[in-house]
Amino acid sequence: MVTRSLPSLIGLALNFETGSAPEWVQLTPAGARIRGRDGREWTLPNPQAVVDRFDPAKEPQIDLEHSSQLLAPNGMPAPAVGWLKALEVRDGAIWGRVEWNAEGAAAVTSRAYRYLSPVFTFDKATREVHRIVSVGLTNTPNLELAALNSAEQKETADMVDPTILEALGLKPTATAADAVLAINRMTEERETALNSAKAAPDPDKFVPMADHQLALNRIAGFEDEAKSRHETAINQAVDDAIAAGKIAPSSKDFHLAACRTEGGLERFEKFVGSAPVIGGGVDLDGKQPAKKPTALNAEEKAAALALGISEEDYAKAKQE
């Protein structure tokens, strides 16, 4: 089964004195072992085999900062600044003939970009370089060689339908290129890697978005809980002050609003602690206040006369 991350970059500085973009550029270092600044290594025991695999009908694109690998899969612009037309071996290193367009030539001759960053597939088990996929212009080389290579890009992946990836035996984070490679090379063990110096983000400076959002949610929860406790304390303090006769019940809303301001509860509690009692409850011991007898109307007076009782007794009986 084929597994694949994004292509690997090896850094080569672009050197020229003619004032024009060079036609031939070095894409890999010479020697059987390739080592990047980030510590990763590959092998190149047979550079001619890599050259022989070059397909002129599928010219690798030259872009800026590996946009064809990092941006294009997400639907973002990734224009070419040149095309790789041919490969050859020179003293154990792989060189490529480039056909620059106007933008690419300007980027190189103005020294806006000074390094090349080849992207290649390689054998997962042996780490042997297999095929040149694309080339990027960059200013942060991973290898100390004479070509252009981005040493600061993270191995990333464009997303594919999880059902397809599962059917191919790939991880959910595999890219569309992974899927194509898996289908086309079911009998090979190949992978591609993006050799970049922007390797993994610094954990001291960056955190995954999911962890960041979780932390924000927890903070929001703490804040809501603290506000709830504070509101409960405010209401309790004001109610206690009313019960103690320190403030009038009619002023409750005023004191609640004052307590909700910054430092308001502390100021209110200090005030209540030294305030005199200005009111008190009325203890009726559960008794209703005495009712004053009311005058009888003509009908009531007639009823009292008919019953043979005094008007005063009738009025008292009416109130009971």
C-alpha positions as CSV (number, residue, x, y, z in Angstrom):
1,M,0.0,0.0,0.0
2,V,1.3,3.4,-0.9
3,T,1.4,6.1,1.7
4,R,2.3,9.7,1.0
5,S,2.7,13.1,2.6
6,L,3.6,16.1,0.5
7,P,6.8,16.3,-1.6
8,S,10.2,16.7,-0.1
9,L,12.3,19.8,-0.8
10,I,16.0,20.0,-0.9
11,G,17.6,23.4,-0.9
12,L,19.9,24.7,-3.5
13,A,21.1,28.3,-3.9
14,L,20.7,29.8,-7.4
15,N,24.0,31.4,-8.4
16,F,24.5,33.4,-11.6
17,E,26.4,36.3,-12.7
18,T,24.9,36.9,-16.2
19,G,22.0,39.1,-15.0
20,S,19.5,36.6,-16.5
21,A,17.8,33.6,-15.0
22,P,19.9,30.4,-15.5
23,E,18.7,27.8,-17.9
24,W,20.2,24.9,-16.0
25,V,19.9,24.6,-12.2
26,Q,21.1,22.1,-9.7
27,L,18.2,20.2,-8.1
28,T,19.9,17.8,-5.7
29,P,23.3,17.6,-4.0
30,A,25.9,15.1,-5.3
31,G,26.3,11.9,-3.3
32,A,24.3,9.0,-2.2
33,R,22.9,10.7,1.0
34,I,20.9,13.8,1.2
35,R,20.5,15.5,4.6
36,G,18.3,18.5,5.4
37,R,18.7,21.2,8.0
38,D,15.7,19.7,9.8
39,G,17.5,16.4,10.3
40,R,15.6,14.3,7.7
41,E,17.6,12.2,5.3
42,W,17.1,10.6,1.9
43,T,19.2,8.4,-0.3
44,L,20.2,9.0,-4.0
45,P,22.2,6.0,-4.9
46,N,21.2,6.1,-8.6
47,P,20.5,9.7,-9.8
48,Q,20.4,8.5,-13.4
49,A,17.3,6.4,-12.5
50,V,15.5,9.5,-11.3
51,V,16.5,11.2,-14.6
52,D,15.2,8.2,-16.6
53,R,11.8,8.5,-14.9
54,F,11.4,12.1,-16.1
55,D,8.4,12.3,-18.4
56,P,8.7,15.3,-20.9
57,A,4.9,15.1,-21.4
58,K,4.4,15.9,-17.8
59,E,6.7,18.8,-17.2
60,P,7.1,19.6,-13.4
61,Q,5.9,23.0,-12.5
62,I,8.1,25.7,-11.0
63,D,6.2,27.9,-8.6
64,L,6.6,30.3,-5.7
65,E,7.0,28.8,-2.2
66,H,5.5,25.4,-3.3
67,S,2.1,26.9,-4.0
68,S,1.2,24.0,-6.3
69,Q,1.6,21.7,-3.4
70,L,0.3,23.8,-0.6
71,L,-2.3,26.2,-2.1
72,A,-3.6,24.6,-5.3
73,P,-5.2,21.6,-3.5
74,N,-7.3,24.0,-1.5
75,G,-8.5,25.9,-4.6
76,M,-6.1,28.8,-4.1
77,P,-4.0,30.3,-7.0
78,A,-0.8,28.6,-7.7
79,P,0.6,30.0,-10.9
80,A,3.7,28.6,-12.5
81,V,6.8,30.8,-12.9
82,G,8.5,28.2,-15.1
83,W,8.6,24.6,-16.3
84,L,11.2,21.9,-15.9
85,K,11.9,20.7,-19.4
86,A,14.7,18.1,-18.9
87,L,16.9,16.5,-16.3
88,E,20.5,15.2,-16.4
89,V,23.2,14.0,-14.0
90,R,26.3,16.1,-13.5
91,D,29.0,14.7,-11.1
92,G,26.4,12.7,-9.1
93,A,23.9,15.6,-8.8
94,I,20.7,16.0,-10.7
95,W,20.3,19.2,-12.8
96,G,17.3,20.5,-14.6
97,R,16.7,22.7,-17.6
98,V,14.2,25.4,-16.8
99,E,12.0,27.4,-19.1
100,W,11.2,30.5,-17.1
101,N,8.2,32.7,-17.8
102,A,8.4,36.5,-17.4
103,E,7.4,36.4,-13.7
104,G,9.9,33.6,-12.9
105,A,12.8,35.3,-14.7
106,A,12.0,38.6,-12.9
107,A,11.8,36.9,-9.5
108,V,15.2,35.3,-10.0
109,T,17.1,38.2,-11.7
110,S,15.9,40.7,-9.2
111,R,17.0,38.3,-6.4
112,A,13.5,38.3,-4.9
113,Y,14.1,34.6,-4.7
114,R,17.5,33.0,-4.6
115,Y,16.9,29.3,-3.9
116,L,15.3,26.3,-5.5
117,S,13.2,23.7,-3.6
118,P,12.7,20.4,-5.6
119,V,9.7,18.3,-4.5
120,F,10.3,14.6,-5.0
121,T,8.7,11.2,-4.2
122,F,10.7,8.6,-2.3
123,D,10.6,5.0,-1.2
124,K,9.2,4.9,2.3
125,A,11.3,1.9,3.4
126,T,14.7,2.9,1.9
127,R,14.2,6.7,1.7
128,E,15.5,6.5,-1.9
129,V,14.5,9.5,-4.1
130,H,12.2,8.3,-6.9
131,R,10.9,11.1,-9.0
132,I,11.0,14.9,-9.2
133,V,7.4,16.2,-8.8
134,S,7.8,20.0,-8.8
135,V,10.2,22.8,-7.9
136,G,9.6,25.9,-5.8
137,L,11.4,29.2,-5.6
138,T,12.1,30.2,-1.9
139,N,14.5,32.1,0.3
140,T,14.8,29.6,3.1
141,P,16.8,26.6,1.9
142,N,16.9,23.3,3.8
143,L,20.1,22.0,2.2
144,E,23.3,23.9,1.8
145,L,23.6,23.5,-1.9
146,A,23.6,25.5,-5.1
147,A,19.9,25.6,-5.9
148,L,16.5,26.8,-4.6
149,N,14.8,25.0,-1.7
150,S,12.3,26.0,1.0
151,A,13.5,24.7,4.3
152,E,10.6,26.2,6.2
153,Q,7.4,24.5,5.2
154,K,5.3,22.1,7.1
155,E,4.4,18.7,5.8
156,T,0.7,19.2,5.0
157,A,-2.1,17.5,3.2
158,D,-5.1,18.4,1.1
159,M,-8.3,16.7,2.3
160,V,-10.0,13.9,0.4
161,D,-13.4,12.2,1.0
162,P,-12.8,9.9,4.1
163,T,-14.7,7.1,2.4
164,I,-12.2,7.0,-0.5
165,L,-9.2,7.2,1.9
166,E,-10.6,4.3,4.0
167,A,-11.2,2.2,0.9
168,L,-7.5,2.8,-0.1
169,G,-6.3,2.0,3.4
170,L,-5.0,5.6,3.9
171,K,-5.3,7.8,7.0
172,P,-8.1,10.4,7.2
173,T,-5.4,13.1,6.8
174,A,-4.1,11.7,3.5
175,T,-4.1,14.0,0.5
176,A,-5.7,13.8,-3.0
177,A,-2.2,13.1,-4.3
178,D,-1.9,10.3,-1.7
179,A,-5.0,8.7,-3.1
180,V,-3.8,9.0,-6.7
181,L,-0.4,7.5,-5.8
182,A,-2.1,4.7,-3.9
183,I,-4.3,3.8,-6.9
184,N,-1.5,4.1,-9.5
185,R,1.1,2.3,-7.5
186,M,-0.6,-0.4,-5.5
187,T,2.4,-2.7,-5.7
188,E,5.0,-0.1,-4.8
189,E,5.9,1.4,-1.4
190,R,6.3,5.0,-2.3
191,E,5.7,8.2,-0.4
192,T,6.4,11.9,-0.9
193,A,7.6,14.3,1.6
194,L,7.8,18.1,1.7
195,N,11.3,18.9,3.0
196,S,10.8,22.2,4.5
197,A,12.4,24.3,7.2
198,K,9.0,25.5,8.4
199,A,8.7,22.0,9.7
200,A,6.3,21.6,12.7
201,P,5.1,24.9,14.4
202,D,7.0,25.9,17.6
203,P,4.8,24.5,20.4
204,D,6.0,27.4,22.6
205,K,4.4,29.9,20.2
206,F,1.5,28.0,18.6
207,V,-1.2,25.6,19.7
208,P,-3.7,23.5,17.7
209,M,-6.9,25.4,16.9
210,A,-9.0,22.7,18.7
211,D,-7.0,23.1,21.9
212,H,-7.2,26.9,21.6
213,Q,-11.0,26.8,21.2
214,L,-11.3,24.4,24.1
215,A,-9.4,26.7,26.3
216,L,-11.6,29.6,25.3
217,N,-14.7,27.6,26.1
218,R,-13.4,26.7,29.5
219,I,-12.5,30.3,30.2
220,A,-16.0,31.4,29.2
221,G,-17.5,28.8,31.5
222,F,-15.4,30.0,34.4
223,E,-16.4,33.6,33.7
224,D,-20.1,32.7,33.6
225,E,-19.8,30.8,36.8
226,A,-18.0,33.7,38.5
227,K,-20.7,36.1,37.3
228,S,-23.4,33.9,38.7
229,R,-21.8,33.6,42.1
230,H,-21.2,37.4,42.1
231,E,-24.9,38.1,41.3
232,T,-26.0,35.7,44.0
233,A,-23.8,37.5,46.6
234,I,-25.1,40.9,45.5
235,N,-28.8,39.9,46.0
236,Q,-28.0,38.2,49.3
237,A,-26.2,41.3,50.6
238,V,-29.0,43.7,49.6
239,D,-31.7,41.4,51.0
240,D,-29.8,41.1,54.3
241,A,-29.4,44.9,54.6
242,I,-33.2,45.3,54.1
243,A,-33.9,42.7,56.7
244,A,-31.6,44.4,59.1
245,G,-33.3,47.8,58.6
246,K,-30.1,49.3,57.1
247,I,-31.8,50.3,53.8
248,A,-35.3,50.8,52.7
249,P,-37.0,48.1,50.6
250,S,-38.0,50.7,48.0
251,S,-34.3,51.4,47.4
252,K,-33.4,47.8,46.6
253,D,-33.1,48.3,42.8
254,F,-30.8,51.2,43.3
255,H,-28.5,49.3,45.6
256,L,-28.5,46.2,43.3
257,A,-27.4,48.4,40.4
258,A,-24.7,50.0,42.5
259,C,-23.3,46.7,43.6
260,R,-23.0,45.5,40.0
261,T,-20.5,48.2,39.2
262,E,-16.8,47.4,39.6
263,G,-16.0,47.2,43.4
264,G,-19.7,48.1,44.1
265,L,-20.4,45.0,46.3
266,E,-17.3,45.7,48.5
267,R,-18.4,49.4,48.9
268,F,-22.0,48.4,49.8
269,E,-20.9,45.9,52.4
270,K,-18.6,48.5,54.0
271,F,-21.5,51.0,54.0
272,V,-23.9,48.5,55.6
273,G,-21.4,47.6,58.2
274,S,-21.4,51.1,59.6
275,A,-24.9,52.3,58.7
276,P,-27.5,52.8,61.5
277,V,-30.8,51.0,61.5
278,I,-33.3,53.3,59.8
279,G,-36.3,51.0,59.9
280,G,-37.6,47.9,61.4
281,G,-40.2,45.3,60.8
282,V,-43.7,45.5,62.4
283,D,-44.4,42.5,64.6
284,L,-48.2,41.8,64.6
285,D,-47.7,38.3,66.0
286,G,-49.9,37.1,63.2
287,K,-52.8,39.3,64.4
288,Q,-54.9,41.4,62.1
289,P,-55.2,45.0,63.0
290,A,-58.4,46.0,64.7
291,K,-61.2,47.1,62.4
292,K,-63.1,50.2,63.2
293,P,-66.9,49.7,63.2
294,T,-68.6,51.4,60.3
295,A,-71.9,53.1,60.3
296,L,-75.0,51.1,59.4
297,N,-77.1,52.0,56.5
298,A,-80.9,52.1,56.6
299,E,-81.4,48.5,55.7
300,E,-78.9,47.4,58.3
301,K,-80.6,49.5,60.9
302,A,-83.9,48.0,60.0
303,A,-82.4,44.5,60.3
304,A,-81.0,45.2,63.8
305,L,-84.4,46.5,64.9
306,A,-86.1,43.4,63.5
307,L,-83.6,41.1,65.3
308,G,-84.0,43.0,68.6
309,I,-80.3,43.9,68.9
310,S,-78.5,47.2,69.2
311,E,-77.0,48.9,66.2
312,E,-73.6,48.7,67.9
313,D,-73.8,44.9,68.3
314,Y,-75.0,44.5,64.7
315,A,-72.0,46.5,63.5
316,K,-69.6,44.4,65.5
317,A,-71.2,41.2,64.3
318,K,-70.9,42.4,60.7
319,Q,-67.1,42.8,61.1
320,E,-66.5,39.4,62.5
